[in-house]
Amino acid sequence: MQETTYLIPGVPDLAVLADFHSSDPEPILQSLRNHRPQFILVPGDFIYGTVPQRGLKMQQSTQALRLLSGCYMIAQTFVSLGNHEWMLHQLDLQEIKSTGAIVLDNSWVTYSGIHFGGLTSAHATAYQQFRGRGQIYPAEPKYGKIAPSTDWLKDYARQKGLHILLCHQPEYYHLIPRSVELIVSGHAHGGQWRFFNPFTRKWAGVFAPGQGFLPRWTEGIRDGKMVISRGLANTSRFPRLNNPPEIVYISGSVQT
């Protein structure tokens, strides 16, 4: 696992844990214990999105609950919902909240004078709207092109002070008000296979969901405000190539 640190003046010390997908939490927790960030941000896909055969999804996602509980023991933790959290029921969200993590589902809270928001992936929001009475996990419908719920962002962006938005999918960037100072994302898994482009003299990804081949948003910082993690795990049948799992740290000051 690679540790990447970005310097962004004016923000607190943060850790970004994207695309955990119920993998092994211990190496991540050890890294967090070493770095001691002020806040921990989990911008979606902390579970693997298959419907459980019995019981609650989060009760079976023991690795994810271990991660969130361990994170909360280190620093206040904020969680948003990615596309793999599409089926989560309110009972699942209560399980997540029981770890101490604050769930941001198309919502925001002010904590220590900072406005933390979470923009839920469209797939999750659409399923929440579809879910009928009775079954906790009804059969997933086939969606056409869907968009995330963004109406709440206007009021969020109007709040005075620093805004930190968890937004799992970086391709939503154009939907976010420009006044939001920091956005943290994942989802692209670094483009899965990475290669060095001799023409641009930069590393680039091959494919990302939601962006297709030669995606634009796969890692690093864009416009000095959107931080994209390459993610902590792999859900593809293809192995990651030149693309180690990554935990991202954001520092607001130069370390001496």
Secondary structure, DSSP 8 states (H G I E B T S, - for coil): -EEEEEE-TTS--EEE----TT---HHHHHHHHHH--SEEEEES--S-----SSS-HHHH-HHHHHHHHHHHHHSEEEEE--GGGTT--HHHHHHHHTTT-EEESSEEEEETTEEEEEE--HHHHHHHHH--SS-SS-------S-----THHHHHHHSSS-EEEEES-GGGGGGS-TT--EEEE--SGGGSBEEEETTTTEEEESEETTTEES-S-SSEEETTTEEE---S---SSS--BS---EEEEEESS---
